[in-house]
Amino acid sequence: MTDKVKTAWGALVAVIVLMFCACICGLVLGGLISANILLWHWIISML
């Protein structure tokens, strides 16, 4: 029973960590894409 509980907790923690990393990566990528779009708009408007 204890081994199963440990395995379940390990899997749960792994899933939470993966979700957390995915959220951070998504935020970083979203921020970079937004910054790129704003930068391009600014460059085009300056031309």
JOUR-V20266 format. One record per residue. N is the residue number from 1. NEAR is the number of other C-alpha atoms within 10 Angstrom. D_LAST is the distance of its C-alpha to the last C-alpha in Angstrom with 2 decimals. Layout:
# JOUR-V20266
n=N near=NEAR d_last=D_LAST
n=N near=NEAR d_last=D_LAST
This chain:
# JOUR-V20266
n=1 near=6 d_last=68.84
n=2 near=7 d_last=67.19
n=3 near=8 d_last=65.45
n=4 near=9 d_last=64.04
n=5 near=10 d_last=62.82
n=6 near=11 d_last=61.21
n=7 near=12 d_last=59.50
n=8 near=12 d_last=58.28
n=9 near=12 d_last=56.90
n=10 near=12 d_last=55.27
n=11 near=12 d_last=53.57
n=12 near=12 d_last=52.46
n=13 near=12 d_last=51.00
n=14 near=12 d_last=49.22
n=15 near=12 d_last=47.68
n=16 near=12 d_last=46.57
n=17 near=12 d_last=45.01
n=18 near=12 d_last=43.18
n=19 near=12 d_last=41.87
n=20 near=12 d_last=40.78
n=21 near=12 d_last=38.91
n=22 near=12 d_last=37.30
n=23 near=12 d_last=36.14
n=24 near=12 d_last=34.65
n=25 near=12 d_last=32.90
n=26 near=12 d_last=31.56
n=27 near=12 d_last=30.27
n=28 near=12 d_last=28.59
n=29 near=12 d_last=26.99
n=30 near=12 d_last=25.92
n=31 near=12 d_last=24.40
n=32 near=12 d_last=22.50
n=33 near=12 d_last=21.22
n=34 near=12 d_last=20.21
n=35 near=12 d_last=18.44
n=36 near=12 d_last=16.58
n=37 near=12 d_last=15.56
n=38 near=12 d_last=14.46
n=39 near=12 d_last=12.52
n=40 near=12 d_last=10.70
n=41 near=11 d_last=10.09
n=42 near=11 d_last=8.83
n=43 near=10 d_last=6.45
n=44 near=9 d_last=5.28
n=45 near=8 d_last=5.52
n=46 near=7 d_last=3.82
n=47 near=5 d_last=0.00
